[in-house]
Amino acid sequence: TSDQEVHYGFGWRVAEHRGRRTAGHTGETMGFRNAMVRFPEERLAVVILTNRNESSPRELVLRVADLFLK
């Protein structure tokens, strides 16, 4: 793959959310799921830490970010 096709590096997923550049990371194991997404240009970072197996913290991170990124 070419460098332009890769959206992951150093453990961070580089993407966009509603036209804004993001860098984020998720993690999980038995008993917890977590997510962090940064919006570098907006100087915003949202972190969700859970102690649940059935949660979807990345979706929640983006919903919380939307409250600040009007």
PDB file of N, H, CA, C and O in Angstrom:
ATOM      1  N   THR A   1       0.839  -1.197   0.000  1.00  0.00           N
ATOM      2  CA  THR A   1       0.000   0.000   0.000  1.00  0.00           C
ATOM      3  C   THR A   1       0.872   1.245   0.000  1.00  0.00           C
ATOM      4  O   THR A   1       1.988   1.244   0.521  1.00  0.00           O
ATOM      5  N   SER A   2       0.352   2.282  -0.582  1.00  0.00           N
ATOM      6  H   SER A   2      -0.554   2.282  -1.006  1.00  0.00           H
ATOM      7  CA  SER A   2       1.062   3.559  -0.565  1.00  0.00           C
ATOM      8  C   SER A   2       0.794   4.271   0.748  1.00  0.00           C
ATOM      9  O   SER A   2      -0.158   3.946   1.457  1.00  0.00           O
ATOM     10  N   ASP A   3       1.630   5.236   1.068  1.00  0.00           N
ATOM     11  H   ASP A   3       2.403   5.500   0.492  1.00  0.00           H
ATOM     12  CA  ASP A   3       1.457   5.991   2.315  1.00  0.00           C
ATOM     13  C   ASP A   3       0.098   6.678   2.387  1.00  0.00           C
ATOM     14  O   ASP A   3      -0.436   6.850   3.483  1.00  0.00           O
ATOM     15  N   GLN A   4      -0.475   7.073   1.260  1.00  0.00           N
ATOM     16  H   GLN A   4      -0.041   6.933   0.370  1.00  0.00           H
ATOM     17  CA  GLN A   4      -1.750   7.778   1.266  1.00  0.00           C
ATOM     18  C   GLN A   4      -2.921   6.847   1.574  1.00  0.00           C
ATOM     19  O   GLN A   4      -4.005   7.330   1.900  1.00  0.00           O
ATOM     20  N   GLU A   5      -2.740   5.543   1.484  1.00  0.00           N
ATOM     21  H   GLU A   5      -1.859   5.151   1.219  1.00  0.00           H
ATOM     22  CA  GLU A   5      -3.809   4.603   1.785  1.00  0.00           C
ATOM     23  C   GLU A   5      -3.831   4.200   3.249  1.00  0.00           C
ATOM     24  O   GLU A   5      -4.822   3.638   3.714  1.00  0.00           O
ATOM     25  N   VAL A   6      -2.764   4.472   3.982  1.00  0.00           N
ATOM     26  H   VAL A   6      -1.959   4.928   3.604  1.00  0.00           H
ATOM     27  CA  VAL A   6      -2.648   4.052   5.375  1.00  0.00           C
ATOM     28  C   VAL A   6      -3.194   5.149   6.279  1.00  0.00           C
ATOM     29  O   VAL A   6      -2.784   6.305   6.179  1.00  0.00           O
ATOM     30  N   HIS A   7      -4.127   4.782   7.167  1.00  0.00           N
ATOM     31  H   HIS A   7      -4.461   3.843   7.248  1.00  0.00           H
ATOM     32  CA  HIS A   7      -4.739   5.740   8.089  1.00  0.00           C
ATOM     33  C   HIS A   7      -4.486   5.329   9.532  1.00  0.00           C
ATOM     34  O   HIS A   7      -5.343   5.518  10.396  1.00  0.00           O
ATOM     35  N   TYR A   8      -3.324   4.773   9.790  1.00  0.00           N
ATOM     36  H   TYR A   8      -2.628   4.620   9.088  1.00  0.00           H
ATOM     37  CA  TYR A   8      -2.998   4.267  11.120  1.00  0.00           C
ATOM     38  C   TYR A   8      -1.493   4.386  11.306  1.00  0.00           C
ATOM     39  O   TYR A   8      -0.721   4.022  10.419  1.00  0.00           O
ATOM     40  N   GLY A   9      -1.082   4.890  12.446  1.00  0.00           N
ATOM     41  H   GLY A   9      -1.710   5.186  13.167  1.00  0.00           H
ATOM     42  CA  GLY A   9       0.344   4.987  12.715  1.00  0.00           C
ATOM     43  C   GLY A   9       0.612   5.240  14.181  1.00  0.00           C
ATOM     44  O   GLY A   9      -0.089   6.027  14.817  1.00  0.00           O
ATOM     45  N   PHE A  10       1.614   4.585  14.718  1.00  0.00           N
ATOM     46  H   PHE A  10       2.183   3.947  14.201  1.00  0.00           H
ATOM     47  CA  PHE A  10       1.984   4.733  16.123  1.00  0.00           C
ATOM     48  C   PHE A  10       0.807   4.462  17.058  1.00  0.00           C
ATOM     49  O   PHE A  10       0.722   5.053  18.135  1.00  0.00           O
ATOM     50  N   GLY A  11      -0.096   3.575  16.653  1.00  0.00           N
ATOM     51  H   GLY A  11      -0.027   3.095  15.778  1.00  0.00           H
ATOM     52  CA  GLY A  11      -1.245   3.239  17.485  1.00  0.00           C
ATOM     53  C   GLY A  11      -2.419   4.194  17.354  1.00  0.00           C
ATOM     54  O   GLY A  11      -3.433   4.015  18.029  1.00  0.00           O
ATOM     55  N   TRP A  12      -2.306   5.205  16.500  1.00  0.00           N
ATOM     56  H   TRP A  12      -1.483   5.350  15.952  1.00  0.00           H
ATOM     57  CA  TRP A  12      -3.366   6.203  16.333  1.00  0.00           C
ATOM     58  C   TRP A  12      -4.052   6.014  14.983  1.00  0.00           C
ATOM     59  O   TRP A  12      -3.393   5.787  13.968  1.00  0.00           O
ATOM     60  N   ARG A  13      -5.371   6.109  14.982  1.00  0.00           N
ATOM     61  H   ARG A  13      -5.906   6.293  15.807  1.00  0.00           H
ATOM     62  CA  ARG A  13      -6.139   6.090  13.738  1.00  0.00           C
ATOM     63  C   ARG A  13      -6.340   7.539  13.309  1.00  0.00           C
ATOM     64  O   ARG A  13      -6.879   8.347  14.065  1.00  0.00           O
ATOM     65  N   VAL A  14      -5.910   7.861  12.111  1.00  0.00           N
ATOM     66  H   VAL A  14      -5.472   7.205  11.497  1.00  0.00           H
ATOM     67  CA  VAL A  14      -6.071   9.207  11.570  1.00  0.00           C
ATOM     68  C   VAL A  14      -7.277   9.176  10.639  1.00  0.00           C
ATOM     69  O   VAL A  14      -7.348   8.352   9.728  1.00  0.00           O
ATOM     70  N   ALA A  15      -8.218  10.076  10.875  1.00  0.00           N
ATOM     71  H   ALA A  15      -8.160  10.746  11.615  1.00  0.00           H
ATOM     72  CA  ALA A  15      -9.452  10.070  10.090  1.00  0.00           C
ATOM     73  C   ALA A  15     -10.051  11.475  10.085  1.00  0.00           C
ATOM     74  O   ALA A  15      -9.388  12.451  10.437  1.00  0.00           O
ATOM     75  N   GLU A  16     -11.313  11.555   9.681  1.00  0.00           N
ATOM     76  H   GLU A  16     -11.851  10.762   9.395  1.00  0.00           H
ATOM     77  CA  GLU A  16     -12.072  12.799   9.736  1.00  0.00           C
ATOM     78  C   GLU A  16     -13.427  12.521  10.355  1.00  0.00           C
ATOM     79  O   GLU A  16     -13.980  11.428  10.232  1.00  0.00           O
ATOM     80  N   HIS A  17     -13.949  13.541  11.026  1.00  0.00           N
ATOM     81  H   HIS A  17     -13.500  14.429  11.126  1.00  0.00           H
ATOM     82  CA  HIS A  17     -15.305  13.487  11.561  1.00  0.00           C
ATOM     83  C   HIS A  17     -15.970  14.808  11.213  1.00  0.00           C
ATOM     84  O   HIS A  17     -15.544  15.869  11.668  1.00  0.00           O
ATOM     85  N   ARG A  18     -17.005  14.734  10.411  1.00  0.00           N
ATOM     86  H   ARG A  18     -17.351  13.872  10.041  1.00  0.00           H
ATOM     87  CA  ARG A  18     -17.738  15.918   9.959  1.00  0.00           C
ATOM     88  C   ARG A  18     -16.803  16.976   9.367  1.00  0.00           C
ATOM     89  O   ARG A  18     -16.952  18.172   9.617  1.00  0.00           O
ATOM     90  N   GLY A  19     -15.833  16.499   8.574  1.00  0.00           N
ATOM     91  H   GLY A  19     -15.712  15.527   8.371  1.00  0.00           H
ATOM     92  CA  GLY A  19     -14.918  17.393   7.885  1.00  0.00           C
ATOM     93  C   GLY A  19     -13.752  17.894   8.712  1.00  0.00           C
ATOM     94  O   GLY A  19     -12.961  18.705   8.230  1.00  0.00           O
ATOM     95  N   ARG A  20     -13.629  17.433   9.938  1.00  0.00           N
ATOM     96  H   ARG A  20     -14.272  16.775  10.329  1.00  0.00           H
ATOM     97  CA  ARG A  20     -12.525  17.845  10.811  1.00  0.00           C
ATOM     98  C   ARG A  20     -11.543  16.688  10.968  1.00  0.00           C
ATOM     99  O   ARG A  20     -11.947  15.534  11.115  1.00  0.00           O
ATOM    100  N   ARG A  21     -10.250  17.006  10.937  1.00  0.00           N
ATOM    101  H   ARG A  21      -9.922  17.943  10.818  1.00  0.00           H
ATOM    102  CA  ARG A  21      -9.208  15.989  11.081  1.00  0.00           C
ATOM    103  C   ARG A  21      -9.205  15.448  12.504  1.00  0.00           C
ATOM    104  O   ARG A  21      -9.337  16.211  13.462  1.00  0.00           O
ATOM    105  N   THR A  22      -9.053  14.135  12.644  1.00  0.00           N
ATOM    106  H   THR A  22      -8.946  13.516  11.866  1.00  0.00           H
ATOM    107  CA  THR A  22      -9.013  13.501  13.958  1.00  0.00           C
ATOM    108  C   THR A  22      -7.841  12.539  14.045  1.00  0.00           C
ATOM    109  O   THR A  22      -7.345  12.038  13.035  1.00  0.00           O
ATOM    110  N   ALA A  23      -7.413  12.295  15.270  1.00  0.00           N
ATOM    111  H   ALA A  23      -7.815  12.702  16.090  1.00  0.00           H
ATOM    112  CA  ALA A  23      -6.435  11.249  15.567  1.00  0.00           C
ATOM    113  C   ALA A  23      -6.942  10.586  16.838  1.00  0.00           C
ATOM    114  O   ALA A  23      -7.214  11.268  17.826  1.00  0.00           O
ATOM    115  N   GLY A  24      -7.069   9.283  16.824  1.00  0.00           N
ATOM    116  H   GLY A  24      -6.848   8.729  16.022  1.00  0.00           H
ATOM    117  CA  GLY A  24      -7.652   8.621  17.985  1.00  0.00           C
ATOM    118  C   GLY A  24      -7.123   7.222  18.205  1.00  0.00           C
ATOM    119  O   GLY A  24      -6.406   6.658  17.377  1.00  0.00           O
ATOM    120  N   HIS A  25      -7.498   6.687  19.341  1.00  0.00           N
ATOM    121  H   HIS A  25      -8.080   7.145  20.013  1.00  0.00           H
ATOM    122  CA  HIS A  25      -7.071   5.342  19.716  1.00  0.00           C
ATOM    123  C   HIS A  25      -8.155   4.718  20.589  1.00  0.00           C
ATOM    124  O   HIS A  25      -8.774   5.397  21.408  1.00  0.00           O
ATOM    125  N   THR A  26      -8.377   3.422  20.405  1.00  0.00           N
ATOM    126  H   THR A  26      -7.874   2.871  19.740  1.00  0.00           H
ATOM    127  CA  THR A  26      -9.321   2.688  21.245  1.00  0.00           C
ATOM    128  C   THR A  26      -8.594   1.501  21.858  1.00  0.00           C
ATOM    129  O   THR A  26      -7.546   1.075  21.374  1.00  0.00           O
ATOM    130  N   GLY A  27      -9.163   0.983  22.915  1.00  0.00           N
ATOM    131  H   GLY A  27     -10.015   1.329  23.308  1.00  0.00           H
ATOM    132  CA  GLY A  27      -8.581  -0.187  23.543  1.00  0.00           C
ATOM    133  C   GLY A  27      -9.624  -0.937  24.343  1.00  0.00           C
ATOM    134  O   GLY A  27     -10.579  -0.356  24.858  1.00  0.00           O
ATOM    135  N   GLU A  28      -9.420  -2.235  24.434  1.00  0.00           N
ATOM    136  H   GLU A  28      -8.644  -2.707  24.015  1.00  0.00           H
ATOM    137  CA  GLU A  28     -10.366  -3.039  25.205  1.00  0.00           C
ATOM    138  C   GLU A  28      -9.719  -4.344  25.622  1.00  0.00           C
ATOM    139  O   GLU A  28      -8.772  -4.822  24.997  1.00  0.00           O
ATOM    140  N   THR A  29     -10.241  -4.894  26.670  1.00  0.00           N
ATOM    141  H   THR A  29     -11.010  -4.505  27.178  1.00  0.00           H
ATOM    142  CA  THR A  29      -9.927  -6.231  27.128  1.00  0.00           C
ATOM    143  C   THR A  29     -11.103  -6.651  27.997  1.00  0.00           C
ATOM    144  O   THR A  29     -12.097  -5.929  28.066  1.00  0.00           O
ATOM    145  N   MET A  30     -11.021  -7.763  28.642  1.00  0.00           N
ATOM    146  H   MET A  30     -10.213  -8.350  28.587  1.00  0.00           H
ATOM    147  CA  MET A  30     -12.145  -8.218  29.457  1.00  0.00           C
ATOM    148  C   MET A  30     -12.464  -7.203  30.541  1.00  0.00           C
ATOM    149  O   MET A  30     -11.642  -6.927  31.415  1.00  0.00           O
ATOM    150  N   GLY A  31     -13.651  -6.659  30.473  1.00  0.00           N
ATOM    151  H   GLY A  31     -14.318  -6.883  29.763  1.00  0.00           H
ATOM    152  CA  GLY A  31     -14.102  -5.769  31.541  1.00  0.00           C
ATOM    153  C   GLY A  31     -14.014  -4.292  31.263  1.00  0.00           C
ATOM    154  O   GLY A  31     -14.497  -3.502  32.073  1.00  0.00           O
ATOM    155  N   PHE A  32     -13.415  -3.870  30.147  1.00  0.00           N
ATOM    156  H   PHE A  32     -13.022  -4.512  29.489  1.00  0.00           H
ATOM    157  CA  PHE A  32     -13.425  -2.443  29.853  1.00  0.00           C
ATOM    158  C   PHE A  32     -13.249  -2.179  28.369  1.00  0.00           C
ATOM    159  O   PHE A  32     -12.720  -3.002  27.622  1.00  0.00           O
ATOM    160  N   ARG A  33     -13.711  -1.001  27.969  1.00  0.00           N
ATOM    161  H   ARG A  33     -14.141  -0.332  28.576  1.00  0.00           H
ATOM    162  CA  ARG A  33     -13.508  -0.460  26.619  1.00  0.00           C
ATOM    163  C   ARG A  33     -13.282   1.034  26.764  1.00  0.00           C
ATOM    164  O   ARG A  33     -13.966   1.697  27.544  1.00  0.00           O
ATOM    165  N   ASN A  34     -12.326   1.564  26.017  1.00  0.00           N
ATOM    166  H   ASN A  34     -11.771   1.025  25.384  1.00  0.00           H
ATOM    167  CA  ASN A  34     -11.964   2.964  26.116  1.00  0.00           C
ATOM    168  C   ASN A  34     -11.748   3.555  24.727  1.00  0.00           C
ATOM    169  O   ASN A  34     -11.476   2.833  23.768  1.00  0.00           O
ATOM    170  N   ALA A  35     -11.872   4.878  24.633  1.00  0.00           N
ATOM    171  H   ALA A  35     -12.094   5.464  25.413  1.00  0.00           H
ATOM    172  CA  ALA A  35     -11.600   5.571  23.381  1.00  0.00           C
ATOM    173  C   ALA A  35     -11.135   6.988  23.673  1.00  0.00           C
ATOM    174  O   ALA A  35     -11.579   7.623  24.629  1.00  0.00           O
ATOM    175  N   MET A  36     -10.228   7.471  22.822  1.00  0.00           N
ATOM    176  H   MET A  36      -9.867   6.955  22.045  1.00  0.00           H
ATOM    177  CA  MET A  36      -9.781   8.854  22.860  1.00  0.00           C
ATOM    178  C   MET A  36      -9.714   9.351  21.428  1.00  0.00           C
ATOM    179  O   MET A  36      -9.164   8.680  20.555  1.00  0.00           O
ATOM    180  N   VAL A  37     -10.273  10.523  21.187  1.00  0.00           N
ATOM    181  H   VAL A  37     -10.720  11.069  21.896  1.00  0.00           H
ATOM    182  CA  VAL A  37     -10.179  11.147  19.871  1.00  0.00           C
ATOM    183  C   VAL A  37      -9.758  12.590  20.065  1.00  0.00           C
ATOM    184  O   VAL A  37     -10.330  13.322  20.873  1.00  0.00           O
ATOM    185  N   ARG A  38      -8.736  12.987  19.299  1.00  0.00           N
ATOM    186  H   ARG A  38      -8.271  12.392  18.643  1.00  0.00           H
ATOM    187  CA  ARG A  38      -8.259  14.368  19.311  1.00  0.00           C
ATOM    188  C   ARG A  38      -8.695  15.061  18.034  1.00  0.00           C
ATOM    189  O   ARG A  38      -8.726  14.459  16.960  1.00  0.00           O
ATOM    190  N   PHE A  39      -9.030  16.335  18.166  1.00  0.00           N
ATOM    191  H   PHE A  39      -9.005  16.824  19.038  1.00  0.00           H
ATOM    192  CA  PHE A  39      -9.314  17.228  17.052  1.00  0.00           C
ATOM    193  C   PHE A  39      -8.235  18.307  17.105  1.00  0.00           C
ATOM    194  O   PHE A  39      -8.441  19.342  17.740  1.00  0.00           O
ATOM    195  N   PRO A  40      -7.086  18.093  16.453  1.00  0.00           N
ATOM    196  CA  PRO A  40      -5.936  18.983  16.647  1.00  0.00           C
ATOM    197  C   PRO A  40      -6.196  20.453  16.306  1.00  0.00           C
ATOM    198  O   PRO A  40      -5.795  21.336  17.064  1.00  0.00           O
ATOM    199  N   GLU A  41      -6.856  20.727  15.189  1.00  0.00           N
ATOM    200  H   GLU A  41      -7.182  20.009  14.574  1.00  0.00           H
ATOM    201  CA  GLU A  41      -7.087  22.120  14.805  1.00  0.00           C
ATOM    202  C   GLU A  41      -8.007  22.845  15.784  1.00  0.00           C
ATOM    203  O   GLU A  41      -7.895  24.058  15.962  1.00  0.00           O
ATOM    204  N   GLU A  42      -8.908  22.109  16.415  1.00  0.00           N
ATOM    205  H   GLU A  42      -8.999  21.124  16.271  1.00  0.00           H
ATOM    206  CA  GLU A  42      -9.849  22.709  17.363  1.00  0.00           C
ATOM    207  C   GLU A  42      -9.313  22.692  18.793  1.00  0.00           C
ATOM    208  O   GLU A  42      -9.934  23.238  19.705  1.00  0.00           O
ATOM    209  N   ARG A  43      -8.158  22.061  18.974  1.00  0.00           N
ATOM    210  H   ARG A  43      -7.655  21.618  18.233  1.00  0.00           H
ATOM    211  CA  ARG A  43      -7.551  21.933  20.307  1.00  0.00           C
ATOM    212  C   ARG A  43      -8.519  21.268  21.285  1.00  0.00           C
ATOM    213  O   ARG A  43      -8.694  21.717  22.418  1.00  0.00           O
ATOM    214  N   LEU A  44      -9.143  20.182  20.812  1.00  0.00           N
ATOM    215  H   LEU A  44      -9.000  19.818  19.892  1.00  0.00           H
ATOM    216  CA  LEU A  44     -10.130  19.448  21.600  1.00  0.00           C
ATOM    217  C   LEU A  44      -9.740  17.977  21.638  1.00  0.00           C
ATOM    218  O   LEU A  44      -9.354  17.400  20.621  1.00  0.00           O
ATOM    219  N   ALA A  45      -9.842  17.384  22.805  1.00  0.00           N
ATOM    220  H   ALA A  45     -10.155  17.852  23.631  1.00  0.00           H
ATOM    221  CA  ALA A  45      -9.663  15.941  22.959  1.00  0.00           C
ATOM    222  C   ALA A  45     -10.786  15.431  23.858  1.00  0.00           C
ATOM    223  O   ALA A  45     -11.126  16.060  24.860  1.00  0.00           O
ATOM    224  N   VAL A  46     -11.352  14.293  23.494  1.00  0.00           N
ATOM    225  H   VAL A  46     -11.075  13.782  22.680  1.00  0.00           H
ATOM    226  CA  VAL A  46     -12.413  13.676  24.286  1.00  0.00           C
ATOM    227  C   VAL A  46     -11.977  12.258  24.616  1.00  0.00           C
ATOM    228  O   VAL A  46     -11.551  11.509  23.737  1.00  0.00           O
ATOM    229  N   VAL A  47     -12.088  11.894  25.891  1.00  0.00           N
ATOM    230  H   VAL A  47     -12.434  12.502  26.605  1.00  0.00           H
ATOM    231  CA  VAL A  47     -11.696  10.568  26.358  1.00  0.00           C
ATOM    232  C   VAL A  47     -12.886   9.939  27.070  1.00  0.00           C
ATOM    233  O   VAL A  47     -13.506  10.568  27.928  1.00  0.00           O
ATOM    234  N   ILE A  48     -13.200   8.708  26.717  1.00  0.00           N
ATOM    235  H   ILE A  48     -12.696   8.197  26.021  1.00  0.00           H
ATOM    236  CA  ILE A  48     -14.250   7.946  27.390  1.00  0.00           C
ATOM    237  C   ILE A  48     -13.614   6.673  27.935  1.00  0.00           C
ATOM    238  O   ILE A  48     -13.027   5.892  27.186  1.00  0.00           O
ATOM    239  N   LEU A  49     -13.732   6.472  29.235  1.00  0.00           N
ATOM    240  H   LEU A  49     -14.208   7.107  29.843  1.00  0.00           H
ATOM    241  CA  LEU A  49     -13.232   5.267  29.897  1.00  0.00           C
ATOM    242  C   LEU A  49     -14.429   4.524  30.471  1.00  0.00           C
ATOM    243  O   LEU A  49     -15.232   5.117  31.191  1.00  0.00           O
ATOM    244  N   THR A  50     -14.563   3.254  30.170  1.00  0.00           N
ATOM    245  H   THR A  50     -13.911   2.772  29.585  1.00  0.00           H
ATOM    246  CA  THR A  50     -15.702   2.487  30.683  1.00  0.00           C
ATOM    247  C   THR A  50     -15.205   1.226  31.373  1.00  0.00           C
ATOM    248  O   THR A  50     -14.081   0.775  31.154  1.00  0.00           O
ATOM    249  N   ASN A  51     -16.046   0.685  32.188  1.00  0.00           N
ATOM    250  H   ASN A  51     -16.959   1.051  32.366  1.00  0.00           H
ATOM    251  CA  ASN A  51     -15.768  -0.628  32.763  1.00  0.00           C
ATOM    252  C   ASN A  51     -16.882  -1.589  32.338  1.00  0.00           C
ATOM    253  O   ASN A  51     -17.428  -2.343  33.144  1.00  0.00           O
ATOM    254  N   ARG A  52     -17.194  -1.532  31.047  1.00  0.00           N
ATOM    255  H   ARG A  52     -16.751  -0.920  30.392  1.00  0.00           H
ATOM    256  CA  ARG A  52     -18.253  -2.351  30.464  1.00  0.00           C
ATOM    257  C   ARG A  52     -17.728  -3.065  29.232  1.00  0.00           C
ATOM    258  O   ARG A  52     -16.923  -2.504  28.489  1.00  0.00           O
ATOM    259  N   ASN A  53     -18.168  -4.286  29.005  1.00  0.00           N
ATOM    260  H   ASN A  53     -18.822  -4.742  29.609  1.00  0.00           H
ATOM    261  CA  ASN A  53     -17.803  -5.013  27.788  1.00  0.00           C
ATOM    262  C   ASN A  53     -18.671  -4.625  26.600  1.00  0.00           C
ATOM    263  O   ASN A  53     -18.219  -4.692  25.457  1.00  0.00           O
ATOM    264  N   GLU A  54     -19.907  -4.220  26.855  1.00  0.00           N
ATOM    265  H   GLU A  54     -20.274  -4.165  27.784  1.00  0.00           H
ATOM    266  CA  GLU A  54     -20.852  -4.017  25.766  1.00  0.00           C
ATOM    267  C   GLU A  54     -20.983  -2.567  25.327  1.00  0.00           C
ATOM    268  O   GLU A  54     -21.903  -2.252  24.571  1.00  0.00           O
ATOM    269  N   SER A  55     -20.118  -1.685  25.759  1.00  0.00           N
ATOM    270  H   SER A  55     -19.371  -1.942  26.373  1.00  0.00           H
ATOM    271  CA  SER A  55     -20.212  -0.280  25.392  1.00  0.00           C
ATOM    272  C   SER A  55     -19.589  -0.023  24.023  1.00  0.00           C
ATOM    273  O   SER A  55     -18.892  -0.875  23.471  1.00  0.00           O
ATOM    274  N   SER A  56     -19.853   1.164  23.489  1.00  0.00           N
ATOM    275  H   SER A  56     -20.419   1.856  23.938  1.00  0.00           H
ATOM    276  CA  SER A  56     -19.253   1.611  22.231  1.00  0.00           C
ATOM    277  C   SER A  56     -18.662   2.999  22.467  1.00  0.00           C
ATOM    278  O   SER A  56     -19.251   3.998  22.055  1.00  0.00           O
ATOM    279  N   PRO A  57     -17.506   3.072  23.124  1.00  0.00           N
ATOM    280  CA  PRO A  57     -16.985   4.369  23.540  1.00  0.00           C
ATOM    281  C   PRO A  57     -16.580   5.288  22.391  1.00  0.00           C
ATOM    282  O   PRO A  57     -16.664   6.507  22.540  1.00  0.00           O
ATOM    283  N   ARG A  58     -16.145   4.754  21.256  1.00  0.00           N
ATOM    284  H   ARG A  58     -16.076   3.764  21.135  1.00  0.00           H
ATOM    285  CA  ARG A  58     -15.762   5.644  20.151  1.00  0.00           C
ATOM    286  C   ARG A  58     -16.970   6.418  19.645  1.00  0.00           C
ATOM    287  O   ARG A  58     -16.866   7.614  19.374  1.00  0.00           O
ATOM    288  N   GLU A  59     -18.101   5.763  19.514  1.00  0.00           N
ATOM    289  H   GLU A  59     -18.186   4.791  19.734  1.00  0.00           H
ATOM    290  CA  GLU A  59     -19.320   6.468  19.102  1.00  0.00           C
ATOM    291  C   GLU A  59     -19.687   7.541  20.115  1.00  0.00           C
ATOM    292  O   GLU A  59     -20.082   8.642  19.733  1.00  0.00           O
ATOM    293  N   LEU A  60     -19.562   7.237  21.393  1.00  0.00           N
ATOM    294  H   LEU A  60     -19.241   6.342  21.703  1.00  0.00           H
ATOM    295  CA  LEU A  60     -19.868   8.200  22.442  1.00  0.00           C
ATOM    296  C   LEU A  60     -18.892   9.377  22.412  1.00  0.00           C
ATOM    297  O   LEU A  60     -19.305  10.521  22.599  1.00  0.00           O
ATOM    298  N   VAL A  61     -17.611   9.114  22.180  1.00  0.00           N
ATOM    299  H   VAL A  61     -17.275   8.184  22.028  1.00  0.00           H
ATOM    300  CA  VAL A  61     -16.619  10.191  22.062  1.00  0.00           C
ATOM    301  C   VAL A  61     -17.045  11.176  20.980  1.00  0.00           C
ATOM    302  O   VAL A  61     -17.001  12.388  21.194  1.00  0.00           O
ATOM    303  N   LEU A  62     -17.455  10.671  19.827  1.00  0.00           N
ATOM    304  H   LEU A  62     -17.491   9.687  19.653  1.00  0.00           H
ATOM    305  CA  LEU A  62     -17.839  11.547  18.725  1.00  0.00           C
ATOM    306  C   LEU A  62     -19.117  12.317  19.038  1.00  0.00           C
ATOM    307  O   LEU A  62     -19.252  13.474  18.639  1.00  0.00           O
ATOM    308  N   ARG A  63     -20.044  11.701  19.738  1.00  0.00           N
ATOM    309  H   ARG A  63     -19.935  10.761  20.062  1.00  0.00           H
ATOM    310  CA  ARG A  63     -21.266  12.409  20.138  1.00  0.00           C
ATOM    311  C   ARG A  63     -20.958  13.534  21.121  1.00  0.00           C
ATOM    312  O   ARG A  63     -21.531  14.619  21.022  1.00  0.00           O
ATOM    313  N   VAL A  64     -20.054  13.281  22.072  1.00  0.00           N
ATOM    314  H   VAL A  64     -19.589  12.399  22.153  1.00  0.00           H
ATOM    315  CA  VAL A  64     -19.646  14.330  23.024  1.00  0.00           C
ATOM    316  C   VAL A  64     -18.920  15.441  22.280  1.00  0.00           C
ATOM    317  O   VAL A  64     -19.175  16.618  22.532  1.00  0.00           O
ATOM    318  N   ALA A  65     -18.024  15.089  21.372  1.00  0.00           N
ATOM    319  H   ALA A  65     -17.817  14.132  21.167  1.00  0.00           H
ATOM    320  CA  ALA A  65     -17.291  16.096  20.596  1.00  0.00           C
ATOM    321  C   ALA A  65     -18.249  16.989  19.819  1.00  0.00           C
ATOM    322  O   ALA A  65     -18.026  18.196  19.723  1.00  0.00           O
ATOM    323  N   ASP A  66     -19.310  16.413  19.265  1.00  0.00           N
ATOM    324  H   ASP A  66     -19.491  15.433  19.343  1.00  0.00           H
ATOM    325  CA  ASP A  66     -20.293  17.196  18.512  1.00  0.00           C
ATOM    326  C   ASP A  66     -20.930  18.300  19.365  1.00  0.00           C
ATOM    327  O   ASP A  66     -21.331  19.337  18.838  1.00  0.00           O
ATOM    328  N   LEU A  67     -21.021  18.078  20.680  1.00  0.00           N
ATOM    329  H   LEU A  67     -20.695  17.236  21.109  1.00  0.00           H
ATOM    330  CA  LEU A  67     -21.573  19.107  21.557  1.00  0.00           C
ATOM    331  C   LEU A  67     -20.692  20.354  21.589  1.00  0.00           C
ATOM    332  O   LEU A  67     -21.187  21.459  21.814  1.00  0.00           O
ATOM    333  N   PHE A  68     -19.387  20.182  21.365  1.00  0.00           N
ATOM    334  H   PHE A  68     -18.985  19.285  21.182  1.00  0.00           H
ATOM    335  CA  PHE A  68     -18.439  21.293  21.415  1.00  0.00           C
ATOM    336  C   PHE A  68     -18.106  21.833  20.035  1.00  0.00           C
ATOM    337  O   PHE A  68     -17.636  22.965  19.916  1.00  0.00           O
ATOM    338  N   LEU A  69     -18.339  21.051  18.990  1.00  0.00           N
ATOM    339  H   LEU A  69     -18.721  20.132  19.086  1.00  0.00           H
ATOM    340  CA  LEU A  69     -17.962  21.426  17.618  1.00  0.00           C
ATOM    341  C   LEU A  69     -19.190  21.826  16.816  1.00  0.00           C
ATOM    342  O   LEU A  69     -19.537  21.161  15.840  1.00  0.00           O
ATOM    343  N   LYS A  70     -19.819  22.857  17.201  1.00  0.00           N
ATOM    344  H   LYS A  70     -19.537  23.397  17.993  1.00  0.00           H
ATOM    345  CA  LYS A  70     -21.068  23.270  16.514  1.00  0.00           C
ATOM    346  C   LYS A  70     -20.797  23.915  15.197  1.00  0.00           C
ATOM    347  O   LYS A  70     -21.731  24.315  14.501  1.00  0.00           O
TER     348      LYS A  70
END
